[in-house]
Amino acid sequence: MNFTKLCFCLLALSAALFAQDTVTYTYSGAPVLIFTDAANVVSVAAIRVDRVFTVQKATINVNVAYQPVGDINLYAYAPDGTRTKLVERNCGDQGLLANITFADTASSKYADVCPTQPGTFQGNEPLSNFNGKSSYGSWRLAVENNGSQNVGWLNGWSITFTTDTVATPALVDVVNRSSFKSGPVAPNSSILLYGANLGPATPVYAPSNQTLPTTLSNVQVLLNDVAIPLKAVSSVGIDAIVPADAVIGETAYFQVSVSGTKSDKVSALVQATAPGLYSQGVLGDSSPVTWAIAKAVDQNYKPITVDNPAVQGSIITVYATGLGTTNPTFPAGQVPPSSPLYYTNTPTSASIGGAAAEVLFAGLAPGFPGAYQMNIKVPTGIGAGFQLIVIWNGGGVSQDYLSIPVKAQ
């Protein structure tokens, strides 16, 4: 079982994402209908930019199929609402907007030339309106028919930015690595920091079965200005571990440093525990809701699944994070051994199917930094099927949407 493998959704860009001078983002949705004038509808195609940088220059390429061009208004919008007019009922029956690039450096305005072939032209207003703006958010191209009952299509567009050479990391939040809950963190537990520009476009993982590094691919996570252990890093998320000596009751300030460039800080309260169970990412049906199946194995270390349900009265092992400090104390980032075992300092309780489930062991999971395991006896008499599993530890409770498939003895 590998807790370091993260699933990050990475944007597919037509240029490399990290630390480049120029980058192009392309609309990837379906063509957008341009309605008639009478419909009074503005057609919009949006491009999401999840990288954070300051725009130094922008150019826009459009692919619009509509005649006559003189009927339509064509505007570009930055995420903060700043508008630039590219075309505004220009050219009458002349001109086209198929594979037309708008750039401030062009020698002539589109409205003056009314081109019938692809080319590069200035818009009615300068794209320098966007200079100095933040890239982060939805960039929109809007087309409005303001002249006839004809229809057409906004088939696509792209925007190319000249950026500052160093992309500033943007840290959005810190959450429990297993439950993905925002809020308090606990000593010696796995957390996920997410945002934009947090590291390389392709995730990089720390070597397995070794003490975790505090620097990985030129990325550090600072907790109160001290680097902490890292499991994996990427542009949109970082898997890290809270140090065992984090002071309970104090506020922890997290910050991401990429090659020395630092994000803003995000704070979280340090509590004795902040429990969460790991999920298989597989759903099991249970009326009236659908629960995910918790990550668990049976006494033969075979995963608990729909095809291999837990047996009433048997012992299963489930995996968690956020169960706090251990006895004896174990340094965060090191690989827990199978002997001796490191028990949690705070008593842990569990229930399956609403019935109390005896906890035989709660402590660090051997071989997996930042992860805990709990050996639990499945209650008898709870019925077969998908049964909700919940754990309590130090006043904290795990998420309430995980299940265990159970069968009778």
C-alpha positions as CSV (number, residue, x, y, z in Angstrom):
1,M,0.0,0.0,0.0
2,N,1.6,3.3,-1.1
3,F,0.4,6.4,0.6
4,T,2.8,8.6,-1.4
5,K,1.1,8.3,-4.7
6,L,-0.9,11.4,-5.2
7,C,-3.5,12.0,-7.9
8,F,-3.1,15.5,-9.2
9,C,-5.2,16.9,-12.1
10,L,-2.7,18.9,-14.2
11,L,-3.6,21.3,-16.9
12,A,-2.6,20.5,-20.4
13,L,-0.9,23.5,-21.8
14,S,0.5,24.2,-25.3
15,A,3.7,25.4,-23.6
16,A,5.6,24.2,-20.6
17,L,3.9,25.4,-17.4
18,F,6.7,26.2,-15.0
19,A,9.1,29.2,-15.1
20,Q,8.8,30.2,-18.7
21,D,8.8,33.6,-20.4
22,T,5.7,32.8,-22.5
23,V,2.8,30.4,-22.1
24,T,-0.3,29.8,-24.2
25,Y,-3.7,28.6,-22.9
26,T,-6.2,27.3,-25.4
27,Y,-10.0,27.0,-25.1
28,S,-10.8,23.2,-25.2
29,G,-14.6,23.3,-25.0
30,A,-17.2,22.7,-27.6
31,P,-18.0,25.4,-30.2
32,V,-20.3,28.1,-28.8
33,L,-23.3,29.2,-30.8
34,I,-23.5,32.9,-31.7
35,F,-27.2,33.8,-31.4
36,T,-29.3,36.2,-33.4
37,D,-29.5,39.9,-32.4
38,A,-33.1,39.4,-31.3
39,A,-32.1,36.7,-28.8
40,N,-30.1,39.3,-26.8
41,V,-27.6,36.6,-25.7
42,V,-23.8,37.1,-25.3
43,S,-21.9,33.9,-26.2
44,V,-18.9,33.3,-23.9
45,A,-16.0,30.8,-24.1
46,A,-13.8,30.7,-20.9
47,I,-10.2,29.5,-20.4
48,R,-9.2,28.7,-16.8
49,V,-5.7,29.7,-15.8
50,D,-4.5,28.1,-12.6
51,R,-1.0,29.4,-12.7
52,V,-0.3,32.6,-10.9
53,F,1.9,35.3,-12.5
54,T,1.8,39.0,-13.4
55,V,0.9,39.5,-17.0
56,Q,3.5,41.5,-18.9
57,K,1.9,41.2,-22.4
58,A,-0.9,39.3,-24.0
59,T,-1.9,38.3,-27.5
60,I,-5.2,36.6,-28.5
61,N,-6.0,34.3,-31.5
62,V,-9.7,33.9,-32.4
63,N,-11.5,31.5,-34.7
64,V,-15.0,32.9,-35.3
65,A,-17.3,31.7,-38.1
66,Y,-19.9,34.5,-38.6
67,Q,-20.9,36.7,-41.5
68,P,-21.1,39.6,-41.8
69,V,-18.4,40.6,-39.2
70,G,-20.0,44.1,-39.0
71,D,-22.8,42.6,-36.9
72,I,-20.8,41.5,-34.0
73,N,-18.9,42.8,-30.9
74,L,-15.9,40.8,-29.8
75,Y,-14.5,41.5,-26.3
76,A,-11.9,39.8,-24.1
77,Y,-12.1,39.8,-20.3
78,A,-9.5,39.3,-17.6
79,P,-10.5,37.4,-14.4
80,D,-11.0,40.7,-12.5
81,G,-13.4,41.9,-15.2
82,T,-11.1,44.2,-17.1
83,R,-12.5,44.4,-20.7
84,T,-10.6,44.9,-24.0
85,K,-12.6,45.6,-27.2
86,L,-11.2,43.7,-30.1
87,V,-13.9,44.3,-32.7
88,E,-17.0,46.4,-32.3
89,R,-19.3,46.2,-35.3
90,N,-16.5,47.0,-37.7
91,C,-16.0,46.2,-41.4
92,G,-19.6,45.8,-42.5
93,D,-19.9,43.0,-45.0
94,Q,-16.1,42.7,-45.3
95,G,-13.5,40.8,-43.3
96,L,-13.4,37.5,-41.4
97,L,-12.4,36.4,-37.9
98,A,-11.0,32.9,-38.7
99,N,-7.5,32.5,-37.4
100,I,-7.0,36.2,-36.6
101,T,-4.4,37.2,-34.0
102,F,-4.8,40.4,-32.0
103,A,-1.5,41.9,-30.8
104,D,-0.5,45.4,-29.8
105,T,2.7,45.1,-31.9
106,A,0.8,44.7,-35.2
107,S,1.2,47.4,-37.7
108,S,-2.5,48.1,-38.3
109,K,-5.9,47.8,-36.7
110,Y,-8.3,45.1,-37.7
111,A,-11.0,47.7,-38.2
112,D,-8.9,49.6,-40.7
113,V,-7.9,46.6,-42.8
114,C,-11.0,44.3,-42.6
115,P,-8.8,41.3,-43.6
116,T,-10.1,38.4,-45.7
117,Q,-7.1,36.2,-44.8
118,P,-5.5,35.1,-41.5
119,G,-3.1,37.6,-40.0
120,T,-2.1,39.7,-37.0
121,F,-3.8,43.0,-36.2
122,Q,-4.4,45.5,-33.4
123,G,-7.8,45.4,-31.7
124,N,-10.0,48.4,-31.1
125,E,-8.5,48.7,-27.7
126,P,-5.0,47.7,-26.6
127,L,-4.3,44.3,-25.0
128,S,-2.0,46.2,-22.7
129,N,-5.2,46.8,-20.6
130,F,-4.3,43.4,-19.1
131,N,-0.6,44.3,-18.3
132,G,0.0,44.1,-14.6
133,K,-3.1,41.9,-14.0
134,S,-2.9,38.6,-12.2
135,S,-3.2,35.6,-14.5
136,Y,-5.2,33.4,-12.0
137,G,-8.8,32.7,-12.9
138,S,-11.2,32.6,-15.9
139,W,-10.3,34.5,-19.0
140,R,-13.3,35.0,-21.3
141,L,-13.9,35.8,-24.9
142,A,-17.4,37.2,-25.5
143,V,-19.2,37.5,-28.8
144,E,-22.4,39.5,-29.2
145,N,-24.6,39.7,-32.3
146,N,-25.7,43.3,-32.4
147,G,-26.9,43.6,-36.0
148,S,-28.9,40.8,-37.6
149,Q,-30.9,37.6,-37.3
150,N,-27.9,35.5,-38.6
151,V,-26.2,32.9,-36.4
152,G,-22.6,31.7,-36.3
153,W,-20.1,29.9,-34.2
154,L,-17.3,30.8,-31.8
155,N,-15.1,27.8,-32.6
156,G,-12.2,28.5,-30.4
157,W,-9.6,30.9,-29.1
158,S,-6.3,31.1,-27.3
159,I,-4.4,33.6,-25.3
160,T,-0.6,33.8,-25.0
161,F,1.0,35.6,-22.1
162,T,4.5,37.0,-21.6
163,T,5.1,36.4,-17.9
164,D,7.4,37.3,-15.2
165,T,10.2,34.7,-15.3
166,V,9.5,33.3,-11.8
167,A,6.0,32.0,-11.1
168,T,4.9,33.0,-7.6
169,P,3.6,30.0,-5.6
170,A,0.0,30.5,-4.5
171,L,-1.0,28.4,-1.5
172,V,-4.8,28.1,-1.1
173,D,-5.4,25.7,1.8
174,V,-4.0,23.0,4.0
175,V,-6.2,19.9,4.5
176,N,-6.1,16.4,6.2
177,R,-4.4,14.1,3.7
178,S,-7.0,11.3,4.2
179,S,-10.3,13.1,4.9
180,F,-9.4,16.2,2.9
181,K,-11.0,18.3,5.7
182,S,-9.8,21.8,6.1
183,G,-9.1,23.0,9.6
184,P,-6.9,21.8,12.5
185,V,-3.8,19.7,12.0
186,A,-2.2,17.2,14.3
187,P,1.5,16.3,15.1
188,N,3.1,13.6,13.0
189,S,0.2,13.5,10.5
190,S,0.0,13.8,6.7
191,I,-1.4,16.9,5.2
192,L,-2.1,18.1,1.7
193,L,-1.3,21.7,0.7
194,Y,-2.9,22.7,-2.5
195,G,-2.9,25.8,-4.8
196,A,-1.0,26.8,-7.9
197,N,2.7,27.0,-8.9
198,L,3.7,24.9,-5.9
199,G,6.3,22.8,-7.8
200,P,7.0,20.9,-11.0
201,A,4.2,20.2,-13.5
202,T,4.9,16.5,-13.2
203,P,4.6,15.1,-9.6
204,V,7.9,14.2,-8.0
205,Y,7.9,11.6,-5.2
206,A,10.3,11.1,-2.3
207,P,12.2,7.8,-2.4
208,S,10.3,5.0,-0.6
209,N,11.6,3.2,2.5
210,Q,13.8,6.2,3.4
211,T,13.6,9.1,5.8
212,L,11.6,11.8,3.9
213,P,13.5,14.9,2.7
214,T,12.6,18.5,3.6
215,T,13.6,19.6,0.1
216,L,12.2,17.9,-2.9
217,S,12.7,19.2,-6.5
218,N,13.6,22.6,-5.1
219,V,10.4,22.8,-3.1
220,Q,10.1,23.2,0.7
221,V,7.1,23.5,3.0
222,L,7.8,25.8,5.9
223,L,5.9,25.5,9.1
224,N,6.6,28.5,11.2
225,D,9.6,29.1,8.9
226,V,11.1,25.6,9.5
227,A,11.1,23.1,6.6
228,I,9.1,19.9,7.2
229,P,9.2,16.4,5.6
230,L,7.8,16.0,2.1
231,K,6.3,12.9,0.5
232,A,5.5,14.3,-2.9
233,V,5.4,17.7,-4.7
234,S,3.7,19.0,-7.8
235,S,2.4,22.3,-9.3
236,V,-1.0,22.0,-7.7
237,G,-0.4,20.0,-4.5
238,I,2.1,18.9,-1.9
239,D,2.0,15.9,0.4
240,A,3.8,16.7,3.7
241,I,4.0,15.7,7.3
242,V,3.5,17.9,10.4
243,P,6.4,17.5,12.8
244,A,5.9,15.5,16.0
245,D,7.0,18.4,18.1
246,A,4.3,20.8,16.7
247,V,3.0,22.7,19.8
248,I,-0.6,21.7,20.5
249,G,-2.9,24.8,20.9
250,E,-0.7,27.1,18.9
251,T,-1.3,28.3,15.4
252,A,0.9,26.8,12.6
253,Y,1.7,29.1,9.7
254,F,2.4,27.1,6.4
255,Q,4.3,28.6,3.5
256,V,5.6,27.0,0.3
257,S,9.0,27.9,-1.1
258,V,9.9,27.1,-4.7
259,S,13.5,27.8,-5.5
260,G,13.5,30.4,-2.9
261,T,10.3,32.2,-4.1
262,K,7.7,32.0,-1.3
263,S,3.9,31.9,-1.2
264,D,1.7,33.7,1.2
265,K,1.1,32.0,4.5
266,V,-1.9,29.9,5.4
267,S,-2.7,29.2,9.1
268,A,-4.1,26.1,10.9
269,L,-4.6,25.4,14.6
270,V,-2.5,22.5,16.0
271,Q,-4.7,20.1,17.9
272,A,-3.8,16.9,19.7
273,T,-5.6,14.9,17.0
274,A,-7.4,15.5,13.7
275,P,-8.4,12.0,12.6
276,G,-9.3,11.0,9.1
277,L,-9.6,7.6,7.4
278,Y,-8.0,6.7,4.0
279,S,-10.4,5.8,1.2
280,Q,-10.0,3.3,-1.6
281,G,-11.7,5.8,-4.0
282,V,-14.3,3.1,-4.7
283,L,-18.0,3.6,-4.0
284,G,-20.3,1.3,-2.3
285,D,-24.1,1.8,-2.4
286,S,-26.0,2.4,0.9
287,S,-29.5,3.9,0.9
288,P,-30.1,6.8,1.0
289,V,-26.5,7.9,0.2
290,T,-23.5,6.5,-1.5
291,W,-20.4,6.0,0.7
292,A,-16.8,5.5,-0.4
293,I,-15.1,2.3,0.8
294,A,-12.4,2.8,3.5
295,K,-8.9,1.5,2.8
296,A,-8.7,-1.7,4.9
297,V,-7.3,-5.3,4.8
298,D,-8.3,-8.5,6.4
299,Q,-6.3,-10.8,8.7
300,N,-4.5,-12.2,5.6
301,Y,-3.6,-8.7,4.4
302,K,-6.0,-9.0,1.5
303,P,-7.9,-5.7,0.7
304,I,-11.4,-5.4,1.9
305,T,-13.5,-5.0,-1.2
306,V,-17.0,-5.7,-2.5
307,D,-15.7,-9.1,-3.5
308,N,-13.9,-9.6,-0.2
309,P,-16.1,-8.2,2.5
310,A,-15.1,-8.1,6.1
311,V,-16.5,-11.0,8.2
312,Q,-18.5,-10.2,11.3
313,G,-16.3,-11.0,14.3
314,S,-13.1,-10.9,12.3
315,I,-10.2,-8.4,12.8
316,I,-9.6,-5.9,10.0
317,T,-6.9,-3.2,9.7
318,V,-7.9,0.3,8.6
319,Y,-5.5,3.2,7.8
320,A,-5.7,6.8,9.0
321,T,-3.9,9.9,9.6
322,G,-4.2,12.6,12.3
323,L,-4.1,10.4,15.4
324,G,-1.4,12.6,17.0
325,T,1.7,11.8,19.1
326,T,2.8,8.3,20.0
327,N,4.5,6.5,22.8
328,P,7.4,6.5,22.5
329,T,7.7,9.7,20.4
330,F,8.6,9.1,16.8
331,P,10.3,11.7,14.5
332,A,8.1,12.8,11.7
333,G,9.3,11.8,8.2
334,Q,11.1,8.6,9.4
335,V,9.9,5.2,8.4
336,P,8.1,3.5,11.3
337,P,9.4,0.0,12.1
338,S,7.4,-3.1,12.7
339,S,9.1,-3.5,16.0
340,P,8.7,-1.8,18.4
341,L,5.2,-0.6,17.6
342,Y,4.4,3.0,18.3
343,Y,1.0,3.4,20.0
344,T,-1.0,6.6,20.0
345,N,-1.1,8.6,23.2
346,T,-4.7,9.4,22.8
347,P,-7.3,6.5,23.2
348,T,-9.0,5.7,19.9
349,S,-12.6,4.4,19.5
350,A,-14.4,3.1,16.4
351,S,-17.9,2.1,15.3
352,I,-19.0,0.0,12.3
353,G,-22.7,0.0,11.3
354,G,-23.5,2.2,14.3
355,A,-22.2,-0.5,16.7
356,A,-19.1,-0.1,18.9
357,A,-16.1,-1.8,17.4
358,E,-13.2,-3.0,19.6
359,V,-9.9,-1.3,18.8
360,L,-7.1,-3.8,19.4
361,F,-4.3,-1.5,18.2
362,A,-3.9,2.1,17.2
363,G,-0.5,3.4,16.2
364,L,1.9,4.2,13.4
365,A,1.6,2.0,10.3
366,P,5.0,0.2,9.9
367,G,6.7,1.3,6.7
368,F,4.5,4.4,6.0
369,P,5.6,7.8,7.4
370,G,2.7,9.9,8.6
371,A,0.2,7.1,8.4
372,Y,-1.5,5.2,11.2
373,Q,-3.2,1.8,11.4
374,M,-6.0,0.6,13.6
375,N,-6.8,-3.1,14.1
376,I,-10.5,-3.3,14.7
377,K,-12.9,-6.2,15.5
378,V,-15.9,-6.1,13.3
379,P,-19.1,-6.2,15.5
380,T,-21.5,-9.1,15.2
381,G,-25.1,-8.6,14.5
382,I,-24.8,-5.5,12.4
383,G,-26.1,-7.0,9.2
384,A,-24.5,-7.6,5.9
385,G,-23.8,-4.9,3.3
386,F,-22.1,-1.6,3.3
387,Q,-21.7,-0.4,6.9
388,L,-20.6,3.1,7.9
389,I,-17.2,3.2,9.7
390,V,-16.2,6.1,12.0
391,I,-13.3,6.6,14.4
392,W,-12.9,8.9,17.3
393,N,-9.6,10.1,18.8
394,G,-9.0,12.9,21.3
395,G,-12.3,14.5,20.6
396,G,-11.8,14.5,16.9
397,V,-13.9,12.4,14.5
398,S,-13.2,11.0,11.0
399,Q,-15.3,11.8,8.0
400,D,-18.8,10.3,7.9
401,Y,-19.1,8.9,4.4
402,L,-16.8,5.9,4.5
403,S,-18.1,2.3,4.6
404,I,-16.9,-1.2,5.0
405,P,-18.5,-4.1,3.1
406,V,-19.6,-6.7,5.7
407,K,-20.9,-10.2,5.4
408,A,-22.3,-12.5,8.1
409,Q,-20.1,-15.1,9.9
